[in-house]
Amino acid sequence: MIESTITGLILGFVQGLTEFLPVSSSGHLILARDIFNLGVSNGLFFDVMLHLATGLAVVVYFRNDLKQMIFRPKENQTLWLAIILGTIPAMVFGLFFNENLRDPYIVALALIGGSILFFVAEKFATQDRMLTYGKGAGVGLFQALALIPGVSRSGATISGGLLLGMKRDESAKFSFLLGLPVIFGASLLEGLRSIDVFMSGELSTGLVVGVITSFVTGMVAVHYLLKFLKNNSLKIFAWYRIALALLILLYLV
């Protein structure tokens, strides 16, 4: 039980911190298990539940925005359609997702590839355009890239928003809202596939601890990332990702 609790604390903290920071939460979860030798059965299910916790953190943090969307849909029509159109690519490509991609070597290469995307986005960012339906769909294509562990969903979508001319902090906010359908959809699908896990009570202690830790850490992370991105670029995260990728490759040799 103690081992399960520690595992939940570590993985929950890693997920909550890295879901919103553009460094790849799925990649860090894979690496954390490998480096600390954290044995978790039904690993994909565990990860999805941690993602669900951070999704709930987004709902709580942006509750006022979500209330506006629900109770004033006409005034938020652009945002609604942008999210709907932006969700489609991830849903389509998600059908072909291969769990074999959850490998440290692939994570390392994806960390480097995502970093290059960050540098390109910052170089060509104009930050002078508002969100439109088309931009929502465009950002959605970048979100689909995050199916590869190591790319980073938030990093890919924020970069996509920058390349499409959106402001950095507004791109981040849209990134978080855009992730909700994917996070909750994946959680529902995996939950149905793993209903036996719920019924048997397996992973109950570690899972509960991980979910709570992920939620609390996620709330803190999203708050400070939004403040950071108002006056700072993604480059610091890109350099971190490159350094981490090189360390991973050295570790695997």
Number of C-alpha atoms within 10 A of each C-alpha: 10 9 12 18 17 16 24 28 21 20 28 33 24 22 30 30 26 25 28 28 22 28 26 28 27 27 24 23 24 21 20 16 16 13 11 10 10 19 12 17 10 12 13 16 20 23 24 21 25 32 28 23 28 32 27 20 22 23 18 14 16 14 12 11 13 16 12 13 16 12 10 11 13 12 11 16 14 16 20 19 16 23 24 17 20 28 23 18 19 21 16 11 13 16 8 9 12 10 11 7 14 19 16 21 15 17 25 25 19 24 30 22 16 27 28 16 19 26 17 14 23 17 11 12 19 15 18 10 13 13 18 15 17 15 22 27 20 20 29 29 21 24 29 23 21 22 21 22 26 34 32 30 30 28 28 28 30 30 31 26 31 28 23 24 20 24 22 24 22 19 25 26 18 21 27 21 19 25 22 20 18 21 19 18 15 19 22 15 12 17 17 12 11 14 10 11 15 12 8 9 10 13 19 16 17 23 25 17 22 29 26 19 24 32 26 18 22 29 22 15 19 24 13 12 17 19 11 14 16 13 9 13 16 20 15 11 16 23 17 14 25 20 14 17 22 15 12 18 14 9 10 9 5
